[in-house]
Amino acid sequence: MVYIDDTIAAIATAPGEAGIGIVRISGEKAINIIDEIFQSKQGKKLSQYPVRRMTYGYIFNPDKKEKIDEVLVHYTKAPYTYTKEDIVEINCHGGFIPVKKILELVLKKGARAADPGEFTKRAFLNGRIDLAQAEAVMDLISAKTDKGFDVALDQLEGFLSKKVSATRKKLLDMLAHIEVSIDFSEEDIDEVTLEYLLHKSEEVEKEIENLLKTAEAGKILREGLNTVIVGKPNVGKSSLLNALLREARAIVTEVPGTTRDVIEEHLNIRGIPIKIIDTAGIRETEDIVEKIGVEKSKEFFNKADLVIFMLDISTPLTREDLQILELTKDKKTLILINKTDLPQKADLDKVKEIAVNKKMIKISLVEEKGLEAVEDALEDLVYTGEVKAKDRLLVTNVRHKNSLERALASIQDGVSAIKKKMPLDFVEVDVKNTWEALGEITGDTVAEDIIDHIFKNFCIGK
Amino acid sequence: MDIGYNAGNYDIVVVGAGHAGCEAALAASRMGYKTLMLTLTLDAIAILPCNPSIGGTGKGHLVREIDALGGEMGKNIDKAFIQSKMLNTAKGPAVHSLRAQADKIKYHIEMKKTLENQNNLLIKQGEVIDLITREDKVQGIVTRTGAVYYSKAVILATGVYLKGRVYLGEVNYESGPNGLFPANYLSEKLKELGCNMRRFKTGTPARIHKDTIDFSKMSIHAGDEEVIPFSFLNDELKIDQQPCWLTRTTAETQKVIKENINRSAMYRGDMESVGPRYCPSIEDKIVRFHEKPSHQLFIEPEGLDTKEMYLQGMSTSLPEEVQEAMIKTVIGLENAKIMRPAYAIEYDCIDPTQLKPSLETKHINNLFCAGQFNGSSGYEEAAAQGLMAAINAVRKLQEKEPFVLDRSEAYIGVLIDDLVTKGTNEPYRMMTSRAEYRLVLRQDNADLRLTTKGYEIGLVTEERYNKYLNKKQQIEKEMERLKKTTVSPEKANPILEEIDSTPIKTGIALYDLLKRPEVSYKEILAIDENKPKDLSKDAEKQCEIVIKYEGYIDKQLKQIDQFKKLEKKKLSEEINYSDIEGLRLEARQKLNSIKPLSVGQASRISGVSPADISVLLIYLEQKRRKKGGQ
């Protein structure tokens, strides 16, 4: 589908560590969108302020009720703008995360990710810029065509495209089944059942969800995996960090509580940027050990993408061990059992009982055993065993994520329509929308496919 | 004139009297233009040389649309049907499709009668062998008997007659359908005039004698109890309906076919033409779906005054001898006698991408084309094009803008847009899955979508228009009433409990109650004392559909909004796409050949990418400014 006149958004500043990032929205819905996600210091919406005034406030996610960033926003009304449409600009903190989060939110609220050069294209189409400039835009668009092909090729070999194509194949099967049941209802073809459609739709839903999860993997590849190492004192947390860093930056002693401050280290394991927070220093005095240990761990847990929980195999399990373990239940967790060079005194079966389905690795940092297994496990966790996509194009990814989210919403509509026993032709709308949204990723939404598929797979005729 | 004698002047000449030709001739004459319709034989007017039915999925929609615009097909089948069935009633309202079995002879006679009684119209027997053109404009036609008819426009609706050739196994010979004469001269002339001709094929099964069929071995298929007429003008139709029967092929059928497959005209390689995938011959089905042990066949009556029975599902190009053996392997046909053997037929038609969306050829002015000649298949597809071709021929003479329906307005729009924008590699058949805005393009609302347009064109009578206005008003009033009327829990809950619907806690509008899938007018009748007595069934159905499926219909309406934006960006036929920088080579070629009327149409041409569309939009803006001088 070619869109015109809808509301578009993009990051207007170069990606990177600039001081300020700008997200620009252009189109009819710009002001409605910003009103949904912005609140000024005085608690007002942007539309309540005069145009062209920089207004201070913050962007929040109304669905999760969380603040995203402090911002300065302003809007200008059509036709006195670059695109001659309503424009809202959000000035937020630089760095990639705030701008990207804000852009994602704006897209979720109804804007479409702008194509390269689209603001300029609109400026021209709406009569804002002159012919010479327009020619530059033409170049840009033709260039995009070529680059588009490169990207398509890249993606074609890439993981995402393969997965998306497989899911689309499933949707195509569903569509062909639905259509043949509708258009050739008198032929002796097994009519498609709602059970079949429900089953397939739920499969598709799962697959899209998984793809969205891998979009998270993409985020980790860019921004680093927030990892926290927890465990009772002297279990070997700093040694692990050092081993991973292969240099002694943290102080390692035999006395519990030596590491006074939280240590944050950036390292790179097999290409995955990892940010490790070492909580070795959580113990202040013997008396309040357990309380602070657990409390602090909780706080770190909330920030972490991954928890590395360390146990000492040479000492019996303590209540503290078990409490921390309990906390890791809902977290991606890697359990490392250290000091295998010493005799076993810990009851590992008990650990397994609590930590169901969690990966456990036995290591000995003293003997430098098991480190490779740890790196394997880290890699597995990030790639969920599958993702290996090189993350090259940030914008493309935001757009892909946007398409995936729309596909997910459509198939969820479909599932609910099937459950409500809506007629086939309505279910078809959702299935087709899913198919088309995914097609935006592979760059292919030809309706003729469905008809070809019908004739290839069903015996019909007079 | 050395080519013949001057036989008179007409505004419009229609070549062919099939379903496209009949609609074209009637529309043109009804719009007040002096029309001549020529046909190889007057006995073949509106014949149904293949299946004895009108309508079906997608096709039924077309007939309703033809009717809403003031066409004839719906009215004619309402006079000649012997069984009526609404298909797909277990599915949503958008894909409910009407189909009627026709009495073929009656259908022909009724249509002929209508044509004979039409003012401004002469129907005449004669084979058209040439077109007269001057300066890329058609001026008239020449018949084989030497008559020259001058006209301002010509509509070609030649069906499967052009260089028709019939195949039965090793035997093949020049022939039109159903043993009629072919038209062997015109297509060469069309080629000389620059038409890009191609060869398609289709086929029909055998007809067998009713008395030789053992119906006791088959299952009976009766029509619907309540007949819904095709024409919006008819409220109620009551007839004695005829049944159809269902039977199956056997392992023996498979054996006979496999043993003789090399004698099939198609498999012998005698035919180079392309047949439709949706109606493969029985040998094709057995070869391609060999794992299927048996195929179903419908036995359908051809009319009330004949014992010929149509064998739906068994079209073939096998030799007559093999057909005899094959038919006897079918359950219940052990002693069947063939009255007309099955055959495949090949014919010349035009590549429809040479046509404008108005169905006028791009290279010869005032020459319009319709029906199977345009690469479609089916009576209904043909009729729809015939109607549109005539409307546009008349509008051309009136110097008015062409009347083009877009894909969000009608199946007719989908049909013609597909043909002229994408072309077709096989005889094109309508299916509901081709319509992307299917939920909106329902057969039940064809009148609401199109009657006003038909009225403005001048084809819809006052009677029809008033009927439509009345229905529309009823619907609007009723919707208003349903929104305003609320019912209390005390009143509604006993009824809701009865049908297992969640009880309500506070008062609720009837409108919201009807949104529930399990609730219909029938259920709420007891608590809806103020329901207007005169509310027609049709209006009631409309309200219910629109309320119940509002969410989904809204989704499509939004998509339609987006679609319309690009349709509104018009492209001139004068544009030379080779001059537009930034377009890819393939896009330039395709655009130059199709000459789309809008950016939307351009975006549907295969080989034109979204980036090309952006370039086009920029080009349009550049041009606008140069013109406007900014």
Interface residues (C-beta under 8 A of the other chain):
Chain A: M1 V2 Y3 I4 D5 D6 D115 K121 F124 L125 G127 L131 A134 V137 M138 D139 I141 S142 K144 T145 G148 E179 S181 I182 D183 F184 S185 E186 E187 D188 K420 K421 M422 P423 L424 D425 F426 V429 N433 V446 A447 E448 I450 I451 I454 F455 C459 I460 G461 K462
Chain B: C50 N51 T57 G58 L87 N88 A90 K91 G92 P93 A94 V95 P205 R277 Y278 C279 P280 S281 D284 K285 R288 F289 K292 H295 Q296 F298 Q312 G313 S315 K422 M431 T432 S433 R434 E436 R438 L439 P517 Y549 Y552 K555 Q556 Q562 K565 L566 K569 E581 G582 R584 V599 S603 S606 S609 P610 A611 I613 S614 V615 L617 I618 E621 Q622 R625 Q630
